[in-house]
Amino acid sequence: MSARAAADVIRERAPGHPPPRLALVLGSGLGPVADAVEDAVAIPYADLPGFPVGTVAGHAGRLVLGRLGGTQAAVFQGRAHLYEGIPAPQLAVPTRTAKALGAEMIVLTNAAGSLRHEVGPGSLMAITDHINFSGANPLIGPNDDALGPRFVPLGRAYDRELTARLHRAADALGITLHEGVYLQVAGPSFETPAEIRAFKILGADAVGMSTVPEVIAANHVGLRVAAVSAITNLAEGLGDEPLSHEQTLAGAASAAADLQRVLLRFAEEL
């Protein structure tokens, strides 16, 4: 019900705006990408029924509705996180709202630490698969059959055609877009060196504290999914610089310009 109610409020606040075809979620420090939205209407999450409202720096906490690269889009400028004490099912509300508004696809972005030296700070990595180490799933609890099935297959959680489109957009701009497996932890503490060594053995290429609940929720409601990590640092034990949220925001800012260009080109090609 929250998603439908939120969608109704959005339609009331943005009369005359066509339904979005594309939804876009902007992670830590990546909010400036929303500046590229034309004919924009911005709505604070606090005004939307059921929306989780985060409190972390680098997350504006608003929905921006308009045109991105000529494509009607709903841009979620910031997100809430498990480590803020928000239940996993509530994290699914923005994704379900995007579906209720009419979106066909969602591109999720995040700031992440790299487990590969060749994918350093400022790099972009398309996510091809994930490992859920958060201990949470947004589908726990009663299932709403009107939204999707009780048991959701995730063998192709990340749409290959959309990921290929992201690669074509990056290639056309001369921007390197790496690929890899993203591992989500619950946070908010950063990982230990031993945990990073274990995650490498498990096959992870990047680690972060978000995104997986949204991927699961998007697959549940039938949205096509693509995702990109903005690499902000080398993970603990792989670099010399102490980790901090300030470092995460600075690293995200260095990648945001390239990410904005890639997403704009991606939207233009839709």
Beta strands, then each sheet from edge to edge (+ up, - down):
strand 1: 22-26
strand 2: 38-44
strand 3: 62-68
strand 4: 71-77
strand 5: 105-114
strand 6: 124-133
strand 7: 177-185
strand 8: 206-208
strand 9: 224-234
sheet 1: 2+ 3- 4+ 1+ 5+ 8- 7- 6- 9+
end
